[in-house]
Amino acid sequence: MFFLIELYAFLKLVNPSWFHFSLTFVFIGNVEMGTPSVLWNIAKKCFTVGVITLTVSDLFASIVQVRGTSMCPTFNPKTNSLLDSLSEDRVLVEKLCLRNYKLAHGDVVVFSSPNNHKEKHVKRIVGLPGDWVRTIYDVVHVPEGHCWVEGDNSASSLDSRSFGPVPLGLVKGRITHILWPPHRVGSVDRKSPQNRVCAS
């Protein structure tokens, strides 16, 4: 704005006719190009916000909806409440843990299915690389670069008991908080099953 005022003053001193022409041109340009200019500014801001959002979502954190009952009662608890029956939990997924895979027993993680990478699952880490995990029928060794995951609701969970240890490279982040519904907002506890894991 100040630059334009100084430019106009300079043109008026040099040649008054140039000043009149330039002022008319800018005025007409603003009238004719005003809407596209506003739209361009909005588009630039939306693009910037989009890039920042994608960067934050990819590197730091994102919000995910938890479907199904495999993690009940931690997520989507079965109650008689109308609010619980109408809405599924939405959770905060923290991704800084993926640097050097700083995961711990009892963390709840989001990962891509080993059988179909388009599917995302939410389960709890029971075993880490090198651990021996006791299942109903056997004791399983978790190889390096893998983790053993299970749902809190074992009766309706498709997890490592079905598809085996999950490569750490498929883990997309750790769930730290429930954000929705409002009456369930809070942090997610880290719980480890007792007497089922032996470190090598």
For each residue, the residues with C-beta under 8 A, 3 or more apart:
1: 4 5
2: 5 6
3: 6 7
4: 1 7 8 26
5: 1 2 8 9
6: 2 3 9 10
7: 3 4 10 11 22
8: 4 5 11 12 19 22 23
9: 5 6 12 13
10: 6 7 13 14
11: 7 8 14 15 18 19 22
12: 8 9 16 19
13: 9 10
14: 10 11 18
15: 11 18 19
16: 12 19 20
17: 20 21
18: 11 14 15 21 22
19: 8 11 12 15 16 22 23
20: 16 17 23 24
21: 17 18 24 25
22: 7 8 11 18 19 25 26
23: 8 19 20 26 27
24: 20 21 27 28
25: 21 22 28 29
26: 4 22 23 29 30
27: 23 24 30 31
28: 24 25 31 32
29: 25 26 32 33
30: 26 27 33 34 37
31: 27 28 34
32: 28 29
33: 29 30 36 37
34: 30 31 37 38
35: 38 39
36: 33 39 40
37: 30 33 34 40 41
38: 34 35 41 42
39: 35 36 42 43
40: 36 37 43 44
41: 37 38 44 45
42: 38 39 45 46
43: 39 40 46 47
44: 40 41 47 48
45: 41 42 48 49
46: 42 43 49 50
47: 43 44 50 51
48: 44 45 51 52
49: 45 46 52 53
50: 46 47 53 54
51: 47 48 54 55
52: 48 49 55 56
53: 49 50 56 57
54: 50 51 57 58
55: 51 52 58 59
56: 52 53 59 60 61 62
57: 53 54 60 61 62
58: 54 55 62 95
59: 55 56 95
60: 56 57 94 95 96
61: 56 57 92 93 94 95 173
62: 56 57 58 92 93 95 173
63: 90 91 92 93 179
64: 90 91 93 110 120 122 175
65: 88 89 90 91
66: 71 75 76 88 89 90 91 122
67: 76 88
68: 71 76 156
69: 72 76 78 153 156
70: 121 122 123 151 152 153 156 157 158 159
71: 66 68 74 75 76 108 122 123 124 151 152 153 157
72: 69 75 76 77 78 152 153 156
73: 77 78 152 153
74: 71 77 108 124 152 188 189
75: 66 71 72 88 89 91 122 178
76: 66 67 68 69 71 72 84 88 89
77: 72 73 74 84
78: 69 72 73 84
79: 84 85
80: 85
81: 84 85
82: 85 86
83: 86 87 181 183
84: 76 77 78 79 81 87 181
85: 79 80 81 82
86: 82 83
87: 83 84 180 181
88: 65 66 67 75 76
89: 65 66 75 76 178 180 181 184
90: 63 64 65 66 178 179 180
91: 63 64 65 66 75 122 175 176 177 178 179 188
92: 61 62 63 175 176 177 178 179
93: 61 62 63 64 110 172 173 174 175 176
94: 60 61 97 173 174 175 176
95: 58 59 60 61 62 98 172 173 174
96: 60 99 102
97: 94 101 102 103 107 173 174
98: 95 101 171 172 173
99: 96 102
100:
101: 97 98 168 171
102: 96 97 99
103: 97 107 109 125 128 147 168 171 174
104: 107 125 128 190
105: 125 126 127 128 190 192 197
106: 124 125 189 190 191 192
107: 97 103 104 124 125 174 190
108: 71 74 122 123 124 125 174 175 188 190
109: 103 122 123 124 125 147 149 171 172 173 174 175
110: 64 93 120 121 122 171 172 173 174 175
111: 120 121 123 149 166 170 171 172
112: 117 118 119 120 121 170 172
113: 116 117 118 119 120 121 163 170
114: 163 164 166 167 170
115: 119 163
116: 113 119
117: 112 113 170
118: 112 113
119: 112 113 115 116
120: 64 110 111 112 113 172
121: 70 110 111 112 113 149 158 159
122: 64 66 70 71 75 91 108 109 110 175
123: 70 71 108 109 111 149 150 151 157 159 160
124: 71 74 106 107 108 109 149 150 151 152 191
125: 103 104 105 106 107 108 109 128 147 148 149
126: 105 133 148 149 150 160 192 193 196 197
127: 105 131 132 133 140 142 147 148 160 165 197
128: 103 104 105 125 131 142 147 148
129: 142 143 144 145 146 147 168
130: 142 144 199 200
131: 127 128 141 142 148 197 198 199 200
132: 127 139 140 141 142 197 198 199 200
133: 126 127 139 140 141 142 148 160 196 197
134: 139 195 196 197 198
135: 138 139 140 161
136:
137:
138: 135
139: 132 133 134 135
140: 127 132 133 135 148 164 165
141: 131 132 133 200
142: 127 128 129 130 131 132 133 146 147 148 165
143: 129 146 165
144: 129 130
145: 129 167 168 169
146: 129 142 143 165 166 167 168
147: 103 109 125 127 128 129 142 165 166 168 171
148: 125 126 127 128 131 133 140 142 160 165 166
149: 109 111 121 123 124 125 126 159 160 166
150: 123 124 126 154 157 159 160 161 193
151: 70 71 123 124 154 156 157 158 159
152: 70 71 72 73 74 124 157
153: 69 70 71 72 73 156 157
154: 150 151 157 161
155:
156: 68 69 70 72 151 153
157: 70 71 123 150 151 152 153 154 161
158: 70 121 151 162 163
159: 70 121 123 149 150 151 162 163
160: 123 126 127 133 148 149 150 163 164 165 166
161: 135 150 154 157
162: 158 159
163: 113 114 115 158 159 160 166
164: 114 140 160
165: 127 140 142 143 146 147 148 160
166: 111 114 146 147 148 149 160 163 170 171
167: 114 145 146 170
168: 101 103 129 145 146 147 171
169: 145
170: 111 112 113 114 117 166 167
171: 98 101 103 109 110 111 147 166 168
172: 93 95 98 109 110 111 112 120
173: 61 62 93 94 95 97 98 109 110
174: 93 94 95 97 103 107 108 109 110
175: 64 91 92 93 94 108 109 110 122 188
176: 91 92 93 94 187 188
177: 91 92 185 186 187 188
178: 75 89 90 91 92 184 185 186 187 188
179: 63 90 91 92 185
180: 87 89 90 184 185
181: 83 84 87 89 184 185
182: 185
183: 83
184: 89 178 180 181
185: 177 178 179 180 181 182
186: 177 178
187: 176 177 178
188: 74 91 108 175 176 177 178
189: 74 106
190: 104 105 106 107 108
191: 106 124
192: 105 106 126 197
193: 126 150 196 197
194:
195: 134
196: 126 133 134 193
197: 105 126 127 131 132 133 134 192 193
198: 131 132 134
199: 130 131 132
200: 130 131 132 141
